[in-house]
Amino acid sequence: MKSIDTDRARQRAQTLHAQAHVIDAEGVGVLMPHMHLPQPDFEGRSHLDRALAGGLTAMNTTMGVGGVCAGQDNLRSLMNSMYGYQVYFRLHADKLLHVESADDIDEAKRSGRLGIIFGVQDIAPKIEGDLTLLWNLHKLGLRVAQLTHNDRNALGCGCLAPNDDGLTQFGKAAVREMNRIGILPDLAHGGMRTALDAIDCSETPILISHANARAVTAHPRNATDEVLRALAARGGVIGVTFYAPFCQTESGRHPNAADVADHIAYIADLVGPDHVGLGTDQFESESEVRYAAFGVQFADTQRGFTREAVYATDLERVEKLPNLTLELVRRGFSDEDVLKILGGNHLRVFRAAWSR
C-alpha cells in the first residue's frame, strides 16, 4: 500500500480514531483477573482513564483466574470475578458500562464510557462437563468463551498440545449451545484442527480474539492461512495482538507498531479487510511470579522477552492505541477499512452472535 504525507496522515488518523468504535477483543481486564484490584496507575493516571484517553470503546475481559499460579480456575472463581466487576461498575458508573448486547457498545461510544464484555479463556473447567451452565453464565453476562487454552481439555486441543485431535463431541455440543443462547465462541489459543472443526460446526461467525498470522510470524499461537481462510469464509474475525513473541517479524529486533500493521495488512490481503481487528492481549500489571510461571509451563509463549518489554514498541500501554491507527493510515488503508479494523468488524460479529 502507498504511504501518504505524515502531517496529513496524522490529522486523518486522529479524526478516524475519534470516530471509530475502537474494540479490543482481548484486553485482559481493567481489574486484575485474579483479584478485585484495578490495574495500577502509570505516571499518575489510572488504567481506566488512560483507556478512555486512548479512545477505547469496549474490551473483552478475562473472567476467572486463568489457572497459572493464581488458584483453581473453576466456576466459583469465574463467578467471583463477575461479582467483582459488578461492584466496580457501580463504583465507576460514569466511566464503565457492562456490555450485554451490541447496542451497549453503541451506548458506550455515545456516552464516553468504556464497555466491558465478559469473556473467558478456556471455558471447559468453568462448566465442569455440564452444558446447562453455559445458559446460566449467559444470564450473568458471559458473551465470549474461548474453547481451549494452550493445552488439551474436554472440548478440544490447544495450540501447544502435542497432538491436535480436533473438537470433541462435547466441544461440538458446546459450540452449538453457545450459538443457541448467544455466546460467541473464541478460538484463540486453539490448535488448528480444533479451530477448523469449530468453524465448520458453528452456525454463527466465530472469533479468534487474540492471535496473528503464522505466515508472518511462525509461532504455534498464530493462525495458519488455512484457518484464516476458513474463518473469513464463515464471516469471522481475528483480533491481531501486540504481544511481542507473536508479532515479531525479524529475529533479534523488538517488534513495533509497523510489525503489528504487517500482520493486519497480510490478513487483509489474504482474506479481506472485513475479517481482521484488534485483540491486544495487553496486561500491564502481570506479576513477576506469574510471568515466570508461564515461562515454565509454556516456555515458547515468551521466547526470551522480558515481562517489562513483552509488547510491541509504541503499543505497550492502552493509551497508545492511536499509534496503530496512524500506522494503518500511513499504509494507505481507506477510511472505511480503518474503521472496520478498529472495531467495526468485531461489532458486526457481536451482533450476529449475540442476537439469538
BALOBA-1460 file (C-alpha; in Angstrom, 3 decimals):
// residues 356
<rec num="1" residu="m" x="0.000" y="0.000" z="0.000"/>
<rec num="2" residu="k" x="1.198" y="3.513" z="-0.811"/>
<rec num="3" residu="s" x="2.314" y="5.643" z="2.139"/>
<rec num="4" residu="i" x="0.988" y="9.206" z="2.475"/>
<rec num="5" residu="d" x="2.250" y="12.528" z="3.811"/>
<rec num="6" residu="t" x="2.968" y="12.371" z="7.561"/>
<rec num="7" residu="d" x="1.122" y="15.564" z="8.643"/>
<rec num="8" residu="r" x="-1.907" y="14.694" z="6.573"/>
<rec num="9" residu="a" x="-1.820" y="11.132" z="7.865"/>
<rec num="10" residu="r" x="-1.684" y="12.260" z="11.482"/>
<rec num="11" residu="q" x="-4.678" y="14.567" z="11.103"/>
<rec num="12" residu="r" x="-6.686" y="11.899" z="9.287"/>
<rec num="13" residu="a" x="-5.765" y="9.249" z="11.867"/>
<rec num="14" residu="q" x="-6.898" y="11.476" z="14.731"/>
<rec num="15" residu="t" x="-10.244" y="12.057" z="13.038"/>
<rec num="16" residu="l" x="-10.786" y="8.362" z="12.323"/>
<rec num="17" residu="h" x="-9.765" y="7.231" z="15.789"/>
<rec num="18" residu="a" x="-12.217" y="9.662" z="17.374"/>
<rec num="19" residu="q" x="-14.977" y="8.476" z="15.032"/>
<rec num="20" residu="a" x="-14.354" y="4.734" z="15.447"/>
<rec num="21" residu="h" x="-15.870" y="2.184" z="17.754"/>
<rec num="22" residu="v" x="-12.459" y="1.009" z="18.981"/>
<rec num="23" residu="i" x="-12.907" y="-2.564" z="20.219"/>
<rec num="24" residu="d" x="-10.251" y="-4.729" z="21.835"/>
<rec num="25" residu="a" x="-11.285" y="-8.383" z="21.504"/>
<rec num="26" residu="e" x="-8.849" y="-9.359" z="24.299"/>
<rec num="27" residu="g" x="-7.907" y="-6.523" z="26.578"/>
<rec num="28" residu="v" x="-7.474" y="-8.929" z="29.518"/>
<rec num="29" residu="g" x="-9.081" y="-6.631" z="32.091"/>
<rec num="30" residu="v" x="-9.454" y="-3.322" z="33.868"/>
<rec num="31" residu="l" x="-9.421" y="-5.419" z="37.008"/>
<rec num="32" residu="m" x="-6.644" y="-7.935" z="37.511"/>
<rec num="33" residu="p" x="-8.191" y="-11.337" z="36.701"/>
<rec num="34" residu="h" x="-7.122" y="-12.998" z="39.951"/>
<rec num="35" residu="m" x="-8.115" y="-10.262" z="42.441"/>
<rec num="36" residu="h" x="-10.533" y="-7.371" z="42.877"/>
<rec num="37" residu="l" x="-7.964" y="-4.654" z="42.216"/>
<rec num="38" residu="p" x="-7.713" y="-2.315" z="39.236"/>
<rec num="39" residu="q" x="-4.630" y="-2.342" z="37.080"/>
<rec num="40" residu="p" x="-2.050" y="0.087" z="38.522"/>
<rec num="41" residu="d" x="-1.675" y="3.744" z="37.660"/>
<rec num="42" residu="f" x="1.002" y="4.878" z="35.230"/>
<rec num="43" residu="e" x="2.524" y="8.329" z="35.636"/>
<rec num="44" residu="g" x="-0.299" y="9.294" z="37.963"/>
<rec num="45" residu="r" x="-3.147" y="8.231" z="35.657"/>
<rec num="46" residu="s" x="-5.392" y="5.240" z="36.223"/>
<rec num="47" residu="h" x="-5.632" y="2.443" z="33.684"/>
<rec num="48" residu="l" x="-9.315" y="3.232" z="33.209"/>
<rec num="49" residu="d" x="-8.655" y="6.911" z="32.498"/>
<rec num="50" residu="r" x="-5.846" y="6.010" z="30.103"/>
<rec num="51" residu="a" x="-8.078" y="3.528" z="28.280"/>
<rec num="52" residu="l" x="-10.660" y="6.241" z="27.730"/>
<rec num="53" residu="a" x="-7.956" y="8.711" z="26.699"/>
<rec num="54" residu="g" x="-6.725" y="6.145" z="24.169"/>
<rec num="55" residu="g" x="-10.153" y="6.105" z="22.567"/>
<rec num="56" residu="l" x="-11.081" y="2.566" z="23.603"/>
<rec num="57" residu="t" x="-14.819" y="1.949" z="23.281"/>
<rec num="58" residu="a" x="-15.111" y="-1.651" z="24.507"/>
<rec num="59" residu="m" x="-12.912" y="-4.533" z="25.565"/>
<rec num="60" residu="n" x="-13.377" y="-8.245" z="26.076"/>
<rec num="61" residu="t" x="-12.065" y="-9.100" z="29.544"/>
<rec num="62" residu="t" x="-10.756" y="-12.328" z="31.062"/>
<rec num="63" residu="m" x="-13.091" y="-13.609" z="33.757"/>
<rec num="64" residu="g" x="-11.811" y="-16.081" z="36.346"/>
<rec num="65" residu="v" x="-8.198" y="-16.575" z="37.328"/>
<rec num="66" residu="g" x="-6.545" y="-18.116" z="34.279"/>
<rec num="67" residu="g" x="-5.214" y="-21.146" z="36.070"/>
<rec num="68" residu="v" x="-1.473" y="-20.371" z="36.181"/>
<rec num="69" residu="c" x="-0.089" y="-19.546" z="39.622"/>
<rec num="70" residu="a" x="-3.388" y="-17.946" z="40.619"/>
<rec num="71" residu="g" x="-5.560" y="-20.658" z="42.134"/>
<rec num="72" residu="q" x="-8.080" y="-23.113" z="40.750"/>
<rec num="73" residu="d" x="-9.725" y="-21.996" z="37.518"/>
<rec num="74" residu="n" x="-13.310" y="-23.125" z="38.008"/>
<rec num="75" residu="l" x="-16.921" y="-21.957" z="38.102"/>
<rec num="76" residu="r" x="-16.573" y="-20.397" z="41.532"/>
<rec num="77" residu="s" x="-13.542" y="-18.303" z="40.520"/>
<rec num="78" residu="l" x="-15.385" y="-17.152" z="37.398"/>
<rec num="79" residu="m" x="-18.475" y="-16.083" z="39.342"/>
<rec num="80" residu="n" x="-16.320" y="-14.353" z="41.931"/>
<rec num="81" residu="s" x="-14.641" y="-12.402" z="39.131"/>
<rec num="82" residu="m" x="-18.029" y="-11.444" z="37.697"/>
<rec num="83" residu="y" x="-19.129" y="-10.184" z="41.099"/>
<rec num="84" residu="g" x="-16.033" y="-8.024" z="41.409"/>
<rec num="85" residu="y" x="-16.772" y="-6.379" z="38.081"/>
<rec num="86" residu="q" x="-20.388" y="-5.706" z="39.023"/>
<rec num="87" residu="v" x="-19.159" y="-3.850" z="42.106"/>
<rec num="88" residu="y" x="-16.625" y="-1.942" z="40.015"/>
<rec num="89" residu="f" x="-19.364" y="-0.935" z="37.558"/>
<rec num="90" residu="r" x="-21.269" y="0.662" z="40.417"/>
<rec num="91" residu="l" x="-18.217" y="2.418" z="41.794"/>
<rec num="92" residu="h" x="-17.474" y="3.972" z="38.391"/>
<rec num="93" residu="a" x="-20.846" y="4.126" z="36.658"/>
<rec num="94" residu="d" x="-19.779" y="7.354" z="34.945"/>
<rec num="95" residu="k" x="-16.867" y="5.595" z="33.216"/>
<rec num="96" residu="l" x="-17.867" y="1.937" z="32.818"/>
<rec num="97" residu="l" x="-20.703" y="0.090" z="31.095"/>
<rec num="98" residu="h" x="-21.401" y="-3.649" z="31.225"/>
<rec num="99" residu="v" x="-21.857" y="-4.837" z="27.618"/>
<rec num="100" residu="e" x="-24.573" y="-7.457" z="27.156"/>
<rec num="101" residu="s" x="-25.593" y="-6.525" z="23.607"/>
<rec num="102" residu="a" x="-24.055" y="-4.862" z="20.575"/>
<rec num="103" residu="d" x="-26.301" y="-1.869" z="21.239"/>
<rec num="104" residu="d" x="-24.495" y="-1.435" z="24.574"/>
<rec num="105" residu="i" x="-21.265" y="-0.839" z="22.639"/>
<rec num="106" residu="d" x="-23.043" y="1.917" z="20.701"/>
<rec num="107" residu="e" x="-24.138" y="3.372" z="24.037"/>
<rec num="108" residu="a" x="-20.595" y="3.190" z="25.432"/>
<rec num="109" residu="k" x="-19.372" y="5.182" z="22.431"/>
<rec num="110" residu="r" x="-22.189" y="7.713" z="22.724"/>
<rec num="111" residu="s" x="-21.709" y="8.251" z="26.474"/>
<rec num="112" residu="g" x="-17.920" y="8.235" z="26.511"/>
<rec num="113" residu="r" x="-17.690" y="5.204" z="28.790"/>
<rec num="114" residu="l" x="-15.650" y="2.020" z="28.479"/>
<rec num="115" residu="g" x="-17.760" y="-1.011" z="27.611"/>
<rec num="116" residu="i" x="-16.742" y="-4.219" z="29.374"/>
<rec num="117" residu="i" x="-17.535" y="-7.548" z="27.689"/>
<rec num="118" residu="f" x="-17.442" y="-10.617" z="29.930"/>
<rec num="119" residu="g" x="-15.277" y="-13.337" z="28.381"/>
<rec num="120" residu="v" x="-13.304" y="-16.379" z="29.480"/>
<rec num="121" residu="q" x="-10.105" y="-18.024" z="28.346"/>
<rec num="122" residu="d" x="-10.655" y="-21.800" z="28.483"/>
<rec num="123" residu="i" x="-14.348" y="-22.384" z="29.213"/>
<rec num="124" residu="a" x="-14.004" y="-26.127" z="29.937"/>
<rec num="125" residu="p" x="-13.030" y="-26.027" z="33.645"/>
<rec num="126" residu="k" x="-15.725" y="-23.429" z="34.329"/>
<rec num="127" residu="i" x="-18.604" y="-25.585" z="33.087"/>
<rec num="128" residu="e" x="-17.301" y="-28.827" z="34.610"/>
<rec num="129" residu="g" x="-18.809" y="-31.072" z="31.932"/>
<rec num="130" residu="d" x="-22.277" y="-29.504" z="32.281"/>
<rec num="131" residu="l" x="-23.562" y="-27.576" z="29.254"/>
<rec num="132" residu="t" x="-26.503" y="-26.196" z="31.220"/>
<rec num="133" residu="l" x="-24.037" y="-23.925" z="32.981"/>
<rec num="134" residu="l" x="-23.500" y="-22.039" z="29.715"/>
<rec num="135" residu="w" x="-27.099" y="-20.807" z="29.864"/>
<rec num="136" residu="n" x="-26.648" y="-19.712" z="33.473"/>
<rec num="137" residu="l" x="-23.397" y="-17.934" z="32.676"/>
<rec num="138" residu="h" x="-25.028" y="-16.174" z="29.739"/>
<rec num="139" residu="k" x="-27.694" y="-14.871" z="32.117"/>
<rec num="140" residu="l" x="-24.878" y="-13.490" z="34.297"/>
<rec num="141" residu="g" x="-23.446" y="-11.660" z="31.298"/>
<rec num="142" residu="l" x="-20.941" y="-14.017" z="29.670"/>
<rec num="143" residu="r" x="-20.705" y="-13.158" z="25.972"/>
<rec num="144" residu="v" x="-17.373" y="-14.613" z="24.723"/>
<rec num="145" residu="a" x="-15.981" y="-18.076" z="25.538"/>
<rec num="146" residu="q" x="-12.586" y="-19.349" z="24.453"/>
<rec num="147" residu="l" x="-12.878" y="-23.074" z="23.829"/>
<rec num="148" residu="t" x="-9.386" y="-24.013" z="24.997"/>
<rec num="149" residu="h" x="-6.204" y="-22.546" z="26.378"/>
<rec num="150" residu="n" x="-2.799" y="-23.844" z="25.280"/>
<rec num="151" residu="d" x="-3.367" y="-27.482" z="26.217"/>
<rec num="152" residu="r" x="-5.984" y="-30.177" z="25.659"/>
<rec num="153" residu="n" x="-9.292" y="-30.022" z="27.526"/>
<rec num="154" residu="a" x="-12.731" y="-31.618" z="27.360"/>
<rec num="155" residu="l" x="-13.733" y="-29.530" z="24.317"/>
<rec num="156" residu="g" x="-10.660" y="-29.813" z="22.110"/>
<rec num="157" residu="c" x="-6.943" y="-29.139" z="21.835"/>
<rec num="158" residu="g" x="-4.906" y="-26.045" z="22.465"/>
<rec num="159" residu="c" x="-2.145" y="-24.872" z="20.158"/>
<rec num="160" residu="l" x="0.619" y="-26.340" z="22.343"/>
<rec num="161" residu="a" x="-0.930" y="-29.788" z="22.758"/>
<rec num="162" residu="p" x="1.430" y="-32.424" z="21.280"/>
<rec num="163" residu="n" x="-1.341" y="-33.812" z="19.069"/>
<rec num="164" residu="d" x="-4.401" y="-31.911" z="17.916"/>
<rec num="165" residu="d" x="-7.268" y="-34.405" z="17.603"/>
<rec num="166" residu="g" x="-9.782" y="-31.664" z="16.877"/>
<rec num="167" residu="l" x="-13.023" y="-30.687" z="18.557"/>
<rec num="168" residu="t" x="-14.515" y="-33.400" z="20.766"/>
<rec num="169" residu="q" x="-18.170" y="-34.396" z="20.642"/>
<rec num="170" residu="f" x="-18.645" y="-32.419" z="23.855"/>
<rec num="171" residu="g" x="-16.882" y="-29.498" z="22.194"/>
<rec num="172" residu="k" x="-19.251" y="-29.624" z="19.226"/>
<rec num="173" residu="a" x="-22.225" y="-29.688" z="21.570"/>
<rec num="174" residu="a" x="-20.776" y="-26.703" z="23.441"/>
<rec num="175" residu="v" x="-20.371" y="-24.686" z="20.218"/>
<rec num="176" residu="r" x="-23.964" y="-25.459" z="19.210"/>
<rec num="177" residu="e" x="-25.234" y="-24.421" z="22.641"/>
<rec num="178" residu="m" x="-23.224" y="-21.201" z="22.531"/>
<rec num="179" residu="n" x="-24.769" y="-20.467" z="19.128"/>
<rec num="180" residu="r" x="-28.241" y="-21.118" z="20.513"/>
<rec num="181" residu="i" x="-28.017" y="-18.862" z="23.561"/>
<rec num="182" residu="g" x="-25.768" y="-16.093" z="22.234"/>
<rec num="183" residu="i" x="-22.219" y="-16.703" z="23.479"/>
<rec num="184" residu="l" x="-19.534" y="-16.066" z="20.864"/>
<rec num="185" residu="p" x="-17.073" y="-18.986" z="20.510"/>
<rec num="186" residu="d" x="-13.445" y="-17.853" z="20.624"/>
<rec num="187" residu="l" x="-10.662" y="-19.913" z="19.027"/>
<rec num="188" residu="a" x="-7.635" y="-18.063" z="20.415"/>
<rec num="189" residu="h" x="-5.061" y="-20.488" z="21.852"/>
<rec num="190" residu="g" x="-6.723" y="-23.303" z="19.896"/>
<rec num="191" residu="g" x="-4.985" y="-25.918" z="17.794"/>
<rec num="192" residu="m" x="-5.514" y="-25.545" z="14.074"/>
<rec num="193" residu="r" x="-7.555" y="-28.715" z="13.589"/>
<rec num="194" residu="t" x="-9.699" y="-27.826" z="16.606"/>
<rec num="195" residu="a" x="-10.176" y="-24.351" z="15.127"/>
<rec num="196" residu="l" x="-11.223" y="-25.708" z="11.727"/>
<rec num="197" residu="d" x="-13.681" y="-28.118" z="13.369"/>
<rec num="198" residu="a" x="-15.224" y="-25.305" z="15.425"/>
<rec num="199" residu="i" x="-15.565" y="-23.002" z="12.412"/>
<rec num="200" residu="d" x="-17.259" y="-25.801" z="10.486"/>
<rec num="201" residu="c" x="-19.557" y="-26.596" z="13.410"/>
<rec num="202" residu="s" x="-20.653" y="-23.065" z="14.273"/>
<rec num="203" residu="e" x="-23.832" y="-21.581" z="12.844"/>
<rec num="204" residu="t" x="-22.609" y="-18.032" z="13.511"/>
<rec num="205" residu="p" x="-19.355" y="-16.255" z="12.652"/>
<rec num="206" residu="i" x="-16.546" y="-17.135" z="15.046"/>
<rec num="207" residu="l" x="-13.871" y="-15.051" z="16.757"/>
<rec num="208" residu="i" x="-10.151" y="-15.545" z="17.196"/>
<rec num="209" residu="s" x="-9.801" y="-12.909" z="19.877"/>
<rec num="210" residu="h" x="-6.016" y="-12.538" z="20.014"/>
<rec num="211" residu="a" x="-3.568" y="-14.107" z="17.573"/>
<rec num="212" residu="n" x="-1.625" y="-13.179" z="14.465"/>
<rec num="213" residu="a" x="-0.740" y="-14.623" z="11.063"/>
<rec num="214" residu="r" x="1.593" y="-17.606" z="11.240"/>
<rec num="215" residu="a" x="2.872" y="-16.864" z="7.740"/>
<rec num="216" residu="v" x="4.292" y="-13.565" z="9.063"/>
<rec num="217" residu="t" x="5.456" y="-14.789" z="12.485"/>
<rec num="218" residu="a" x="5.981" y="-18.542" z="12.710"/>
<rec num="219" residu="h" x="4.560" y="-19.262" z="16.151"/>
<rec num="220" residu="p" x="2.100" y="-22.019" z="17.152"/>
<rec num="221" residu="r" x="-0.151" y="-19.411" z="18.793"/>
<rec num="222" residu="n" x="-0.699" y="-17.769" z="15.418"/>
<rec num="223" residu="a" x="-3.254" y="-18.851" z="12.823"/>
<rec num="224" residu="t" x="-2.385" y="-20.589" z="9.567"/>
<rec num="225" residu="d" x="-3.617" y="-19.342" z="6.213"/>
<rec num="226" residu="e" x="-5.963" y="-22.342" z="6.075"/>
<rec num="227" residu="v" x="-7.632" y="-21.308" z="9.326"/>
<rec num="228" residu="l" x="-7.763" y="-17.631" z="8.325"/>
<rec num="229" residu="r" x="-9.471" y="-18.528" z="5.044"/>
<rec num="230" residu="a" x="-11.984" y="-20.782" z="6.795"/>
<rec num="231" residu="l" x="-12.673" y="-18.128" z="9.421"/>
<rec num="232" residu="a" x="-13.300" y="-15.483" z="6.785"/>
<rec num="233" residu="a" x="-15.467" y="-17.772" z="4.656"/>
<rec num="234" residu="r" x="-17.890" y="-18.019" z="7.594"/>
<rec num="235" residu="g" x="-17.786" y="-14.288" z="8.348"/>
<rec num="236" residu="g" x="-15.439" y="-14.429" z="11.332"/>
<rec num="237" residu="v" x="-12.765" y="-12.036" z="12.586"/>
<rec num="238" residu="i" x="-9.283" y="-12.377" z="14.085"/>
<rec num="239" residu="g" x="-8.016" y="-9.797" z="16.578"/>
<rec num="240" residu="v" x="-4.356" y="-9.001" z="15.947"/>
<rec num="241" residu="t" x="-2.288" y="-8.933" z="19.135"/>
<rec num="242" residu="f" x="0.515" y="-6.613" z="20.246"/>
<rec num="243" residu="y" x="2.187" y="-9.395" z="22.253"/>
<rec num="244" residu="a" x="5.801" y="-9.289" z="21.048"/>
<rec num="245" residu="p" x="6.514" y="-13.034" z="20.597"/>
<rec num="246" residu="f" x="3.508" y="-13.289" z="18.256"/>
<rec num="247" residu="c" x="4.172" y="-10.175" z="16.142"/>
<rec num="248" residu="q" x="7.962" y="-10.155" z="15.865"/>
<rec num="249" residu="t" x="8.806" y="-10.201" z="12.153"/>
<rec num="250" residu="e" x="12.602" y="-10.120" z="12.389"/>
<rec num="251" residu="s" x="14.664" y="-12.188" z="14.831"/>
<rec num="252" residu="g" x="16.700" y="-10.091" z="17.246"/>
<rec num="253" residu="r" x="14.679" y="-6.911" z="16.637"/>
<rec num="254" residu="h" x="11.937" y="-5.876" z="19.028"/>
<rec num="255" residu="p" x="8.635" y="-5.509" z="17.146"/>
<rec num="256" residu="n" x="6.859" y="-2.183" z="16.877"/>
<rec num="257" residu="a" x="3.585" y="-0.774" z="15.569"/>
<rec num="258" residu="a" x="4.737" y="-1.334" z="11.994"/>
<rec num="259" residu="d" x="5.150" y="-5.063" z="12.664"/>
<rec num="260" residu="v" x="1.624" y="-5.247" z="14.076"/>
<rec num="261" residu="a" x="0.387" y="-3.447" z="10.972"/>
<rec num="262" residu="d" x="2.281" y="-6.007" z="8.857"/>
<rec num="263" residu="h" x="0.062" y="-8.721" z="10.338"/>
<rec num="264" residu="i" x="-3.077" y="-6.676" z="9.729"/>
<rec num="265" residu="a" x="-2.049" y="-5.966" z="6.141"/>
<rec num="266" residu="y" x="-1.198" y="-9.600" z="5.482"/>
<rec num="267" residu="i" x="-4.570" y="-10.817" z="6.764"/>
<rec num="268" residu="a" x="-6.429" y="-8.069" z="4.880"/>
<rec num="269" residu="d" x="-4.632" y="-9.033" z="1.668"/>
<rec num="270" residu="l" x="-5.279" y="-12.752" z="2.246"/>
<rec num="271" residu="v" x="-8.965" y="-12.725" z="3.209"/>
<rec num="272" residu="g" x="-10.103" y="-9.097" z="3.019"/>
<rec num="273" residu="p" x="-10.268" y="-6.194" z="5.494"/>
<rec num="274" residu="d" x="-13.652" y="-7.377" z="6.825"/>
<rec num="275" residu="h" x="-12.011" y="-10.166" z="8.811"/>
<rec num="276" residu="v" x="-9.312" y="-8.516" z="10.917"/>
<rec num="277" residu="g" x="-9.499" y="-6.373" z="14.033"/>
<rec num="278" residu="l" x="-7.666" y="-5.761" z="17.299"/>
<rec num="279" residu="g" x="-7.038" y="-8.201" z="20.149"/>
<rec num="280" residu="t" x="-4.163" y="-6.594" z="22.006"/>
<rec num="281" residu="d" x="-3.706" y="-9.087" z="24.875"/>
<rec num="282" residu="q" x="-2.393" y="-6.081" z="26.797"/>
<rec num="283" residu="f" x="-1.994" y="-6.687" z="30.514"/>
<rec num="284" residu="e" x="0.198" y="-4.037" z="32.073"/>
<rec num="285" residu="s" x="0.211" y="-5.489" z="35.578"/>
<rec num="286" residu="e" x="1.365" y="-9.070" z="35.044"/>
<rec num="287" residu="s" x="3.181" y="-10.133" z="38.203"/>
<rec num="288" residu="e" x="6.806" y="-11.231" z="38.224"/>
<rec num="289" residu="v" x="5.771" y="-14.559" z="39.744"/>
<rec num="290" residu="r" x="3.006" y="-15.339" z="37.246"/>
<rec num="291" residu="y" x="5.156" y="-14.331" z="34.284"/>
<rec num="292" residu="a" x="7.901" y="-16.672" z="35.455"/>
<rec num="293" residu="a" x="5.330" y="-19.432" z="35.984"/>
<rec num="294" residu="f" x="4.092" y="-19.049" z="32.412"/>
<rec num="295" residu="g" x="7.687" y="-19.332" z="31.273"/>
<rec num="296" residu="v" x="7.973" y="-22.701" z="32.985"/>
<rec num="297" residu="q" x="4.633" y="-24.077" z="31.823"/>
<rec num="298" residu="f" x="4.501" y="-22.530" z="28.323"/>
<rec num="299" residu="a" x="8.079" y="-21.514" z="27.549"/>
<rec num="300" residu="d" x="7.539" y="-20.914" z="23.829"/>
<rec num="301" residu="t" x="4.935" y="-18.234" z="24.511"/>
<rec num="302" residu="q" x="7.628" y="-15.878" z="25.815"/>
<rec num="303" residu="r" x="10.636" y="-16.548" z="23.557"/>
<rec num="304" residu="g" x="13.045" y="-14.636" z="25.781"/>
<rec num="305" residu="f" x="11.012" y="-11.420" z="26.046"/>
<rec num="306" residu="t" x="11.049" y="-9.849" z="29.493"/>
<rec num="307" residu="r" x="7.903" y="-9.017" z="31.447"/>
<rec num="308" residu="e" x="8.744" y="-5.308" z="31.146"/>
<rec num="309" residu="a" x="9.102" y="-5.456" z="27.342"/>
<rec num="310" residu="v" x="6.672" y="-8.089" z="26.106"/>
<rec num="311" residu="y" x="4.572" y="-5.815" z="23.866"/>
<rec num="312" residu="a" x="5.365" y="-4.089" z="20.601"/>
<rec num="313" residu="t" x="7.158" y="-0.759" z="20.926"/>
<rec num="314" residu="d" x="4.786" y="2.226" z="20.664"/>
<rec num="315" residu="l" x="1.873" y="-0.034" z="21.705"/>
<rec num="316" residu="e" x="2.948" y="-1.001" z="25.222"/>
<rec num="317" residu="r" x="0.000" y="0.611" z="27.020"/>
<rec num="318" residu="v" x="-3.657" y="1.161" z="26.351"/>
<rec num="319" residu="e" x="-3.399" y="4.915" z="25.764"/>
<rec num="320" residu="k" x="-1.097" y="4.250" z="22.789"/>
<rec num="321" residu="l" x="-3.818" y="2.721" z="20.617"/>
<rec num="322" residu="p" x="-3.881" y="5.818" z="18.347"/>
<rec num="323" residu="n" x="-0.350" y="4.921" z="17.218"/>
<rec num="324" residu="l" x="-1.724" y="1.900" z="15.386"/>
<rec num="325" residu="t" x="-4.428" y="3.951" z="13.706"/>
<rec num="326" residu="l" x="-1.730" y="6.292" z="12.431"/>
<rec num="327" residu="e" x="0.267" y="3.349" z="11.107"/>
<rec num="328" residu="l" x="-2.782" y="1.998" z="9.259"/>
<rec num="329" residu="v" x="-3.411" y="5.390" z="7.683"/>
<rec num="330" residu="r" x="0.241" y="5.648" z="6.662"/>
<rec num="331" residu="r" x="-0.077" y="2.255" z="4.980"/>
<rec num="332" residu="g" x="-2.830" y="3.594" z="2.765"/>
<rec num="333" residu="f" x="-5.840" y="1.789" z="4.244"/>
<rec num="334" residu="s" x="-9.079" y="3.529" z="3.296"/>
<rec num="335" residu="d" x="-11.141" y="5.357" z="5.914"/>
<rec num="336" residu="e" x="-13.798" y="2.644" z="5.662"/>
<rec num="337" residu="d" x="-11.277" y="-0.139" z="6.227"/>
<rec num="338" residu="v" x="-9.597" y="1.624" z="9.164"/>
<rec num="339" residu="l" x="-12.980" y="1.961" z="10.887"/>
<rec num="340" residu="k" x="-13.694" y="-1.729" z="10.253"/>
<rec num="341" residu="i" x="-10.323" y="-2.835" z="11.618"/>
<rec num="342" residu="l" x="-10.535" y="-0.645" z="14.731"/>
<rec num="343" residu="g" x="-13.858" y="-2.150" z="15.729"/>
<rec num="344" residu="g" x="-16.482" y="-2.297" z="13.015"/>
<rec num="345" residu="n" x="-15.670" y="-5.898" z="12.126"/>
<rec num="346" residu="h" x="-15.908" y="-7.049" z="15.728"/>
<rec num="347" residu="l" x="-19.184" y="-5.190" z="16.175"/>
<rec num="348" residu="r" x="-20.643" y="-6.981" z="13.154"/>
<rec num="349" residu="v" x="-19.689" y="-10.388" z="14.554"/>
<rec num="350" residu="f" x="-21.012" y="-9.478" z="18.017"/>
<rec num="351" residu="r" x="-24.381" y="-8.537" z="16.513"/>
<rec num="352" residu="a" x="-24.560" y="-11.828" z="14.622"/>
<rec num="353" residu="a" x="-23.577" y="-13.987" z="17.616"/>
<rec num="354" residu="w" x="-25.489" y="-12.189" z="20.360"/>
<rec num="355" residu="s" x="-28.787" y="-11.632" z="18.527"/>
<rec num="356" residu="r" x="-30.143" y="-15.087" z="19.290"/>
